[in-house]
Amino acid sequence: MPKIKTLFRAVALVIVVVTLLGAWDNSRGLAFVTVTPIEGILEPKDVGFGDATLPDYQLRVEVAGSWETIGEREDTSAIGGLQFEVVERIDVKRITQIELSENDKLDDDLLERCEVQGLEIRGQAFTFVLQDRFDSQIAITWLFKTPLGVLLILGAVIFALLGAIRAGLEDLA
């Protein structure tokens, strides 16, 4: 009987460790995006009612089918790199596309749209570098969406309840 208990504990420990490693691996939130024009590509000009000026950039990402605006920069050059800090919680693994537009007064111009398959994306005119960071809320959200994570949390609750009941019974004795 002790060998079965030891085996059960070892299997339970492996399940817990694998689930927590999965949560860790799926806990990366988007922190910053750096946009840089590819060398030799001319930066667009913002054509308004006066002379052409520096562009007004808008950066967006597609996450699970909907577009999220990361930020906008008016009259700014991207030469040397333009960094957008991400305020919203965005799971890096759920980003499918990234898009850079030049916002005009009359009509926006799409400058680049790329599929996201890593943290560095090279388009035809711009390079995008995504910087991620650990985000515990994204990890917990992932954990609650997996059957193993739900079982793990349910097991922890049951274990805590049984421990409280056992401690209460020992106090009565």
Residue frames relative to the residue before (quaternion, step in Angstrom):
aa qw qx qy qz dx dy dz
M 1.0000 0.0000 0.0000 0.0000 0.00 0.00 0.00
P 0.6449 0.5213 -0.3508 0.4351 3.66 0.92 -0.74
K 0.6222 0.5404 -0.3547 0.4416 3.63 1.06 -0.64
I 0.6359 0.5156 -0.3275 0.4717 3.60 1.04 -0.73
K 0.6338 0.5239 -0.3244 0.4675 3.60 1.02 -0.81
T 0.6614 0.5039 -0.2981 0.4688 3.56 0.95 -0.91
L 0.6464 0.5111 -0.3112 0.4735 3.58 0.98 -0.85
F 0.6440 0.5214 -0.3132 0.4641 3.58 0.97 -0.89
R 0.6642 0.4982 -0.3006 0.4694 3.58 0.93 -0.88
A 0.6477 0.5160 -0.3198 0.4604 3.58 0.98 -0.82
V 0.6540 0.4963 -0.3108 0.4789 3.60 0.94 -0.86
A 0.6504 0.5121 -0.3153 0.4640 3.60 0.93 -0.87
L 0.6499 0.5120 -0.3134 0.4662 3.58 0.99 -0.82
V 0.6400 0.5152 -0.3233 0.4695 3.60 0.96 -0.83
I 0.6467 0.5168 -0.3197 0.4610 3.61 0.94 -0.87
V 0.6539 0.5093 -0.3088 0.4666 3.58 0.94 -0.90
V 0.6783 0.4913 -0.2967 0.4589 3.60 0.85 -0.96
V 0.6606 0.5022 -0.3129 0.4620 3.62 0.90 -0.88
T 0.6585 0.5040 -0.3096 0.4653 3.59 0.96 -0.83
L 0.6740 0.4833 -0.2988 0.4722 3.59 0.92 -0.84
L 0.6262 0.5124 -0.3373 0.4811 3.60 1.08 -0.65
G 0.6181 0.5322 -0.3307 0.4747 3.58 1.09 -0.71
A 0.6474 0.5019 -0.3138 0.4801 3.57 0.99 -0.83
W 0.6402 0.5179 -0.3240 0.4657 3.59 0.98 -0.80
D 0.6716 0.5018 -0.2914 0.4607 3.57 0.93 -0.93
N 0.7491 0.3528 -0.1926 0.5267 3.60 1.10 -0.62
S 0.5312 0.6486 -0.3865 0.3845 3.57 1.09 0.68
R 0.4583 0.7089 -0.4317 0.3179 3.58 1.18 0.40
G 0.1215 -0.7900 0.6003 0.0294 3.54 -0.69 1.18
L 0.5256 -0.6332 0.4700 0.3191 3.56 -1.14 0.67
A 0.1860 -0.8047 0.5589 0.0740 3.59 -0.77 1.06
F 0.7979 -0.0567 0.0993 0.5918 3.57 0.82 -1.06
V 0.1195 -0.7340 0.6569 0.1244 3.53 -1.32 0.39
T 0.1425 -0.7755 0.6116 0.0653 3.55 -0.84 1.01
V 0.1392 -0.7867 0.6006 0.0303 3.55 -0.81 1.11
T 0.0345 0.7938 -0.6040 0.0624 3.55 -0.85 1.03
P 0.4198 -0.6814 0.5236 0.2920 3.60 -0.90 0.82
I 0.4989 -0.6347 0.4964 0.3192 3.55 -1.08 0.72
E 0.5818 -0.6148 0.4048 0.3458 3.56 -0.96 0.92
G 0.7761 0.3102 -0.2622 0.4824 3.52 -0.94 0.96
I 0.6140 0.5144 -0.3491 0.4862 3.60 1.27 -0.22
L 0.3814 -0.7239 0.5262 0.2316 3.59 -0.84 0.95
E 0.4452 -0.6821 0.5175 0.2620 3.53 -0.99 0.89
P 0.4907 -0.6665 0.4611 0.3200 3.62 -0.91 0.80
K 0.3358 -0.7094 0.5807 0.2162 3.53 -1.27 0.45
D 0.4211 -0.6724 0.5475 0.2660 3.53 -1.17 0.66
V 0.1388 -0.8011 0.5798 0.0530 3.54 -0.42 1.22
G 0.0404 0.8080 -0.5829 0.0756 3.55 -0.47 1.19
F 0.7754 -0.3240 0.2527 0.4796 3.52 -1.03 -0.81
G 0.7201 0.3508 -0.2426 0.5473 3.57 1.25 -0.18
D 0.7901 -0.2185 0.2041 0.5351 3.53 -1.05 -0.81
A 0.5930 -0.5475 0.4442 0.3888 3.54 -1.25 0.43
T 0.1055 -0.7992 0.5914 0.0195 3.57 -0.87 0.98
L 0.7162 -0.3866 0.3278 0.4798 3.52 -1.31 -0.18
P 0.5763 -0.6342 0.3965 0.3293 3.58 -1.09 0.66
D 0.3346 -0.6681 0.6210 0.2369 3.50 -1.40 0.36
Y 0.1560 -0.8322 0.5293 0.0546 3.57 -0.27 1.28
Q 0.0588 -0.7429 0.6640 0.0606 3.53 -1.24 0.62
L 0.1372 -0.7922 0.5931 0.0429 3.58 -0.85 1.05
R 0.0183 0.7935 -0.6061 0.0509 3.56 -0.88 1.03
V 0.1569 -0.7555 0.6248 0.1194 3.54 -1.28 0.49
E 0.3433 -0.7021 0.5798 0.2302 3.54 -1.18 0.61
V 0.0222 -0.7863 0.6156 -0.0468 3.53 -0.77 1.15
A 0.8457 -0.1314 0.0435 0.5154 3.55 -0.61 1.19
G 0.7885 -0.3803 0.1713 0.4520 3.56 0.86 0.99
S 0.7383 0.3244 -0.2447 0.5383 3.62 1.18 -0.09
W 0.4380 -0.7145 0.4950 0.2292 3.54 -1.11 0.79
E 0.1444 -0.7707 0.6191 0.0421 3.56 -0.98 1.02
T 0.3324 -0.7265 0.5632 0.2111 3.59 -0.87 0.93
I 0.3031 -0.7569 0.5575 0.1565 3.55 -0.78 1.09
G 0.7519 -0.3191 0.2207 0.5331 3.56 0.94 -0.83
E 0.2634 -0.7309 0.6084 0.1620 3.50 -1.40 0.18
R 0.0830 -0.7671 0.6345 0.0444 3.56 -1.15 0.69
E 0.2125 -0.7878 0.5694 0.0996 3.58 -0.67 1.12
D 0.8627 0.0257 -0.0467 0.5029 3.53 -1.15 0.80
T 0.4631 0.6740 -0.4274 0.3854 3.55 0.84 1.05
S 0.3366 -0.7170 0.5734 0.2092 3.54 -1.09 0.73
A 0.3265 -0.7420 0.5547 0.1873 3.55 -1.08 0.77
I 0.4392 0.6838 -0.4703 0.3439 3.58 1.27 -0.05
G 0.7626 0.2700 -0.2423 0.5356 3.56 -0.75 1.05
G 0.6076 -0.5735 0.3434 0.4288 3.59 1.26 -0.08
L 0.1017 -0.7665 0.6339 0.0173 3.50 -0.98 0.98
Q 0.1515 -0.8295 0.5347 0.0550 3.57 -0.50 1.17
F 0.1552 -0.7616 0.6265 0.0577 3.52 -0.99 1.01
E 0.2533 -0.7458 0.5956 0.1577 3.57 -0.76 1.02
V 0.3191 -0.7565 0.5457 0.1676 3.57 -0.93 0.93
V 0.2479 -0.7929 0.5461 0.1077 3.55 -0.66 1.17
E 0.6854 0.4757 -0.2727 0.4791 3.58 0.99 -0.89
R 0.4970 -0.6137 0.5142 0.3346 3.56 -1.29 0.38
I 0.0933 0.7909 -0.5951 0.1084 3.56 -0.54 1.18
D 0.3589 -0.7296 0.5512 0.1873 3.55 -0.75 1.14
V 0.4518 -0.7216 0.4577 0.2561 3.58 -0.55 1.19
K 0.6795 0.5134 -0.3000 0.4299 3.61 0.94 -0.82
R 0.6799 0.4825 -0.2955 0.4665 3.61 1.19 -0.33
I 0.5074 0.6309 -0.4311 0.3983 3.62 1.27 -0.02
T 0.1613 -0.8147 0.5531 0.0662 3.57 -0.74 1.06
Q 0.8056 0.0520 -0.0070 0.5901 3.62 1.07 -0.70
I 0.1619 -0.7421 0.6385 0.1239 3.52 -1.32 0.43
E 0.0917 -0.8145 0.5726 -0.0141 3.55 -0.99 0.89
L 0.1044 -0.7682 0.6301 0.0441 3.54 -1.04 0.89
S 0.0484 -0.7991 0.5991 -0.0129 3.58 -0.81 1.05
E 0.3227 -0.6755 0.6187 0.2382 3.51 -1.34 0.39
N 0.2646 -0.7939 0.5313 0.1320 3.57 -0.49 1.21
D 0.1091 -0.7765 0.6199 0.0293 3.53 -0.65 1.19
K 0.6337 -0.5205 0.4056 0.4036 3.53 -1.28 0.29
L 0.7617 0.3696 -0.1908 0.4969 3.57 0.99 -0.83
D 0.8110 -0.0678 0.1086 0.5709 3.58 0.79 -1.00
D 0.3991 -0.7112 0.5259 0.2418 3.59 -0.94 0.90
D 0.2440 -0.7559 0.5920 0.1362 3.56 -1.11 0.74
L 0.3444 -0.7162 0.5709 0.2063 3.55 -0.80 1.02
L 0.2117 -0.8038 0.5472 0.0982 3.57 -0.63 1.14
E 0.7965 -0.0909 0.1137 0.5869 3.57 1.00 -0.85
R 0.0396 0.7460 -0.6646 0.0137 3.54 -1.13 0.79
C 0.0003 0.8202 -0.5681 0.0674 3.56 -0.69 1.14
E 0.4764 -0.6019 0.5535 0.3231 3.51 -1.29 0.51
V 0.2913 -0.7492 0.5701 0.1698 3.57 -1.02 0.83
Q 0.0793 0.7993 -0.5881 0.0945 3.54 -0.66 1.17
G 0.7751 0.1087 -0.0872 0.6162 3.55 1.23 0.40
L 0.6612 -0.5157 0.3683 0.4015 3.55 -1.28 -0.19
E 0.7310 0.2914 -0.2169 0.5777 3.60 1.26 -0.21
I 0.0416 -0.8010 0.5961 -0.0369 3.54 -0.70 1.17
R 0.1149 -0.7807 0.6121 0.0520 3.55 -0.82 1.00
G 0.1683 -0.7834 0.5941 0.0701 3.53 -0.66 1.16
Q 0.7147 -0.4186 0.3178 0.4615 3.57 -1.21 -0.42
A 0.8043 0.2256 -0.1099 0.5387 3.58 1.09 -0.67
F 0.7985 0.2105 -0.0932 0.5563 3.61 1.15 -0.53
T 0.2663 -0.7060 0.6302 0.1831 3.50 -1.33 0.49
F 0.1530 -0.7716 0.6142 0.0623 3.56 -1.01 0.92
V 0.0676 -0.7729 0.6302 0.0300 3.58 -0.88 0.96
L 0.1861 -0.7842 0.5878 0.0700 3.55 -0.64 1.20
Q 0.1339 -0.7695 0.6208 0.0676 3.57 -0.90 0.95
D 0.1442 -0.8114 0.5638 0.0544 3.54 -0.77 1.04
R 0.1229 -0.7639 0.6273 0.0886 3.55 -1.35 0.19
F 0.6204 -0.5311 0.4172 0.3986 3.54 -1.28 0.36
D 0.0033 -0.7790 0.6266 -0.0248 3.57 -0.99 0.91
S 0.3484 -0.7844 0.4770 0.1892 3.56 -0.29 1.28
Q 0.6341 0.5332 -0.3488 0.4382 3.61 1.01 -0.66
I 0.6245 0.5095 -0.3396 0.4849 3.60 1.04 -0.66
A 0.6375 0.5224 -0.3259 0.4631 3.60 1.01 -0.78
I 0.6698 0.4864 -0.3005 0.4738 3.60 0.91 -0.88
T 0.6222 0.5303 -0.3371 0.4669 3.59 1.00 -0.78
W 0.6494 0.5016 -0.3148 0.4770 3.59 0.95 -0.88
L 0.6506 0.5408 -0.3137 0.4311 3.55 0.93 -0.94
F 0.6952 0.4707 -0.2763 0.4677 3.59 0.94 -0.86
K 0.6617 0.5072 -0.3126 0.4552 3.60 1.20 -0.37
T 0.6633 0.4725 -0.3160 0.4868 3.61 1.23 -0.15
P 0.5502 -0.6224 0.4351 0.3473 3.62 -0.98 0.76
L 0.6449 0.5224 -0.3228 0.4550 3.57 1.00 -0.79
G 0.6456 0.5191 -0.3129 0.4646 3.58 1.03 -0.78
V 0.6375 0.5119 -0.3218 0.4775 3.58 0.99 -0.84
L 0.6567 0.4999 -0.3108 0.4715 3.61 0.95 -0.86
L 0.6360 0.5337 -0.3249 0.4529 3.57 1.00 -0.81
I 0.6810 0.4724 -0.2864 0.4807 3.58 0.88 -0.92
L 0.6329 0.5214 -0.3195 0.4749 3.57 1.00 -0.83
G 0.6470 0.5185 -0.3080 0.4666 3.58 0.99 -0.83
A 0.6478 0.5148 -0.3149 0.4650 3.58 1.00 -0.82
V 0.6422 0.5091 -0.3203 0.4752 3.60 1.02 -0.79
I 0.6610 0.4926 -0.3082 0.4748 3.59 0.90 -0.91
F 0.6354 0.5293 -0.3251 0.4588 3.60 0.96 -0.84
A 0.6637 0.4945 -0.3018 0.4732 3.60 0.95 -0.87
L 0.6520 0.5092 -0.3138 0.4660 3.61 0.98 -0.83
L 0.6629 0.4921 -0.3077 0.4730 3.59 0.92 -0.87
G 0.6315 0.5237 -0.3294 0.4673 3.59 1.03 -0.72
A 0.6566 0.4960 -0.3103 0.4760 3.59 1.00 -0.82
I 0.6455 0.5077 -0.3206 0.4720 3.60 0.98 -0.81
R 0.6507 0.5171 -0.3104 0.4613 3.58 0.94 -0.91
A 0.6615 0.4954 -0.3096 0.4703 3.60 0.94 -0.87
G 0.6422 0.5204 -0.3200 0.4630 3.59 1.04 -0.76
L 0.6589 0.5011 -0.3034 0.4719 3.59 1.00 -0.79
E 0.6412 0.5123 -0.3274 0.4681 3.59 1.03 -0.72
D 0.6264 0.5339 -0.3329 0.4602 3.61 1.09 -0.66
L 0.6513 0.5197 -0.3077 0.4594 3.57 1.11 -0.70
A 0.6749 0.5297 -0.2932 0.4219 3.59 1.09 -0.69
